[in-house]
Amino acid sequence: MPPRHDPSPPTLDIDLLRAFLTVAETGSFTRTGEILGRTQSAVSVQIKRLEDQIGARLCDRSGRYVVPTEAGEHLLTYARRILAINDEAVGRLVAPPIGGTVRLGTAEEFAAQFLSDILGEFARCFPTVTTEITVDASAVLQSGVEAGLFDLVLVKHVPDESPGRTVWREPLHWVARADWNCGADGLVPLAVSPAPCLYRRFMLSALGQVGRSWEIRCTSAAVSALQAAVLAGLGVTALARSTILPGMRVLTPDEGYPALPDSAIALVTRSGTPTPAADRLARFILDRMAIPHMAGIRAHKRQ
């Protein structure tokens, strides 16, 4: 009797993985279809085929956003790596060489947390593309991309209200030095960025809604300077969760600091047809940020 051979494991389809990542990025089958040039039903079929290959349900469609199941979250980790290797191979061996310069503007928060890893990987995939990077306030970057000074920008925004596609979303907290002690009715000393900073607007609006008085004690466009001001005890500010440093503590509604909207970063592209290099970088950023983006949406839904 011939020896038995276990069936070979399924080979995951690159197109199905890319559809799954895009659903994770957008939280929407409809939006995924628009991005990939397919109908909503075609995207649904792709996800079903991938679920059949994996043998598990990958997407939860019960809420406002489509989110990965536990099995889907595990697959996302591998899907990003598989697509990264595929894109690198295609960029070097198959696709026509892409060259030129991409003018990228970014908010400081995104640059500090994610940009070095993303741009390093992009440079390996597309070594003939030069990236010019400008770090500035979101309002300046938004005006710049509208004026055609940038090919794409990564800026703070309000999801569903401001232009652009959300690539990162996480809670925004009031923070102070760990030993800070200020009564719920006292004057609030603030460390803020210059107007028209979105976080500044959120802070002043929230304090106004509960009738708290405030005074600006420190102003700086640099997140690092605001962090330093908080650690020096000069005042309180609002920081995205991932930028809260040791030596700080989160202030609560019981202390007179009402909840703030989420912190969100959006990718905004220049109007008109993008250059091949700019288009590749935009898609590269969206693919690489799919998992953090969905983590932010899940956090938002739990609140």
Buried (B, 14 or more C-beta within 10 A) or exposed (E): EEEEEEEEEEEBBBEBBBBBBBBBBBBBBEBBBBBBEBEBEBBBBBBBBBBEBBEBBBBBEEEEBBBBBEBBBBBBEEBBEBBBEBBBEEBEEEBEEBEBEBBBBBBBBBBBBBBEEBBEBBEEBBEEBEBEEBBBBBBBBBBBBBEEBBBBBBBBBBBEEBEBBBBBBBBBBBBBBEEBEBEEEEEBBBBBBEEEBBBBBBBBEBBEEEEBEBEEBBBBBEBEBBBBBBBEEBBBBBBBBBBBEEEBBBBEEEBBBBEBBBBBBBBBBBEEEBBBBBBBBBBBBBBBBBBBBBBBBBBBEEE
